[in-house]
Amino acid sequence: KMAKLAVNGQDRELVKREAHSVKGSAATFGFNDLSRLARELERGAQTITAAQLEVSVRELRQVFGTTERFAETNLLHAGAGTAT
């Protein structure tokens, strides 16, 4: 999703669709900041200016990167030493 947004960040329909998907996935895992930004982007994708769209997509990608690093550090490796 982030790769699609990086390449097609001005395609408003694609941005709306990908933001919707990110919103739901992020909410499912409790990543509230990411979900909120995705929700705002989904809602505004059709009406905000091209410059605002670019900034919003960039911000979503940055927060996703932060969230991804958090998850890798704190969630994926947290159970590495436990028995299944």
C-alpha positions as YAML, in Angstrom:
chain: A
units: angstrom
residues:
- id: 1
  name: LYS
  ca: [0.00, 0.00, 0.00]
- id: 2
  name: MET
  ca: [2.77, 2.43, 0.87]
- id: 3
  name: ALA
  ca: [4.63, 1.56, -2.34]
- id: 4
  name: LYS
  ca: [1.48, 2.24, -4.36]
- id: 5
  name: LEU
  ca: [1.04, 5.58, -2.60]
- id: 6
  name: ALA
  ca: [4.68, 6.49, -3.20]
- id: 7
  name: VAL
  ca: [4.30, 5.97, -6.95]
- id: 8
  name: ASN
  ca: [0.68, 7.05, -7.43]
- id: 9
  name: GLY
  ca: [0.20, 9.70, -4.73]
- id: 10
  name: GLN
  ca: [-1.73, 12.01, -7.05]
- id: 11
  name: ASP
  ca: [-4.25, 9.36, -8.15]
- id: 12
  name: ARG
  ca: [-7.11, 10.42, -5.88]
- id: 13
  name: GLU
  ca: [-9.17, 7.24, -6.28]
- id: 14
  name: LEU
  ca: [-6.16, 5.05, -5.54]
- id: 15
  name: VAL
  ca: [-5.21, 7.21, -2.54]
- id: 16
  name: LYS
  ca: [-8.75, 6.99, -1.18]
- id: 17
  name: ARG
  ca: [-8.86, 3.20, -1.63]
- id: 18
  name: GLU
  ca: [-5.42, 2.57, -0.10]
- id: 19
  name: ALA
  ca: [-6.08, 4.97, 2.79]
- id: 20
  name: HIS
  ca: [-9.32, 3.11, 3.52]
- id: 21
  name: SER
  ca: [-7.45, -0.18, 3.69]
- id: 22
  name: VAL
  ca: [-4.66, 1.24, 5.88]
- id: 23
  name: LYS
  ca: [-7.26, 2.84, 8.17]
- id: 24
  name: GLY
  ca: [-8.92, -0.48, 8.89]
- id: 25
  name: SER
  ca: [-5.75, -2.50, 9.27]
- id: 26
  name: ALA
  ca: [-4.15, 0.07, 11.55]
- id: 27
  name: ALA
  ca: [-7.26, 0.25, 13.73]
- id: 28
  name: THR
  ca: [-7.37, -3.54, 14.01]
- id: 29
  name: PHE
  ca: [-3.88, -3.56, 15.49]
- id: 30
  name: GLY
  ca: [-4.42, -0.50, 17.67]
- id: 31
  name: PHE
  ca: [-2.22, 1.89, 15.70]
- id: 32
  name: ASN
  ca: [-4.50, 4.84, 16.33]
- id: 33
  name: ASP
  ca: [-2.33, 7.64, 14.91]
- id: 34
  name: LEU
  ca: [-1.88, 5.77, 11.64]
- id: 35
  name: SER
  ca: [-5.57, 4.92, 11.48]
- id: 36
  name: ARG
  ca: [-6.56, 8.55, 12.14]
- id: 37
  name: LEU
  ca: [-4.27, 9.90, 9.43]
- id: 38
  name: ALA
  ca: [-5.52, 7.32, 6.96]
- id: 39
  name: ARG
  ca: [-9.14, 8.19, 7.81]
- id: 40
  name: GLU
  ca: [-8.47, 11.89, 7.26]
- id: 41
  name: LEU
  ca: [-6.75, 11.18, 3.96]
- id: 42
  name: GLU
  ca: [-9.56, 8.87, 2.83]
- id: 43
  name: ARG
  ca: [-12.15, 11.54, 3.59]
- id: 44
  name: GLY
  ca: [-10.24, 14.38, 1.95]
- id: 45
  name: ALA
  ca: [-8.69, 12.61, -1.02]
- id: 46
  name: GLN
  ca: [-11.29, 13.92, -3.46]
- id: 47
  name: THR
  ca: [-11.47, 17.50, -2.23]
- id: 48
  name: ILE
  ca: [-8.11, 18.70, -0.90]
- id: 49
  name: THR
  ca: [-5.67, 20.51, -3.15]
- id: 50
  name: ALA
  ca: [-2.95, 18.61, -4.98]
- id: 51
  name: ALA
  ca: [-0.36, 20.12, -2.64]
- id: 52
  name: GLN
  ca: [-2.34, 19.05, 0.43]
- id: 53
  name: LEU
  ca: [-2.77, 15.58, -1.05]
- id: 54
  name: GLU
  ca: [0.98, 15.29, -1.54]
- id: 55
  name: VAL
  ca: [1.68, 16.42, 2.04]
- id: 56
  name: SER
  ca: [-0.95, 14.07, 3.47]
- id: 57
  name: VAL
  ca: [0.36, 11.07, 1.55]
- id: 58
  name: ARG
  ca: [3.90, 11.86, 2.65]
- id: 59
  name: GLU
  ca: [2.80, 12.21, 6.28]
- id: 60
  name: LEU
  ca: [0.90, 8.91, 6.14]
- id: 61
  name: ARG
  ca: [3.97, 7.17, 4.74]
- id: 62
  name: GLN
  ca: [6.17, 8.67, 7.47]
- id: 63
  name: VAL
  ca: [3.84, 7.59, 10.26]
- id: 64
  name: PHE
  ca: [3.57, 4.17, 8.67]
- id: 65
  name: GLY
  ca: [7.37, 3.89, 8.74]
- id: 66
  name: THR
  ca: [7.45, 4.85, 12.41]
- id: 67
  name: THR
  ca: [4.68, 2.38, 13.17]
- id: 68
  name: GLU
  ca: [6.42, -0.36, 11.21]
- id: 69
  name: ARG
  ca: [9.67, 0.16, 13.14]
- id: 70
  name: PHE
  ca: [7.77, 0.12, 16.44]
- id: 71
  name: ALA
  ca: [5.99, -3.11, 15.51]
- id: 72
  name: GLU
  ca: [9.19, -4.81, 14.37]
- id: 73
  name: THR
  ca: [11.05, -3.83, 17.52]
- id: 74
  name: ASN
  ca: [8.35, -4.30, 20.11]
- id: 75
  name: LEU
  ca: [5.91, -6.83, 18.74]
- id: 76
  name: LEU
  ca: [7.61, -9.19, 16.30]
- id: 77
  name: HIS
  ca: [10.68, -9.79, 18.43]
- id: 78
  name: ALA
  ca: [8.91, -9.73, 21.79]
- id: 79
  name: GLY
  ca: [7.76, -13.34, 21.48]
- id: 80
  name: ALA
  ca: [10.92, -14.70, 19.87]
- id: 81
  name: GLY
  ca: [12.08, -16.41, 23.06]
- id: 82
  name: THR
  ca: [8.75, -17.92, 24.07]
- id: 83
  name: ALA
  ca: [7.54, -21.44, 23.43]
- id: 84
  name: THR
  ca: [4.62, -21.97, 21.07]
...
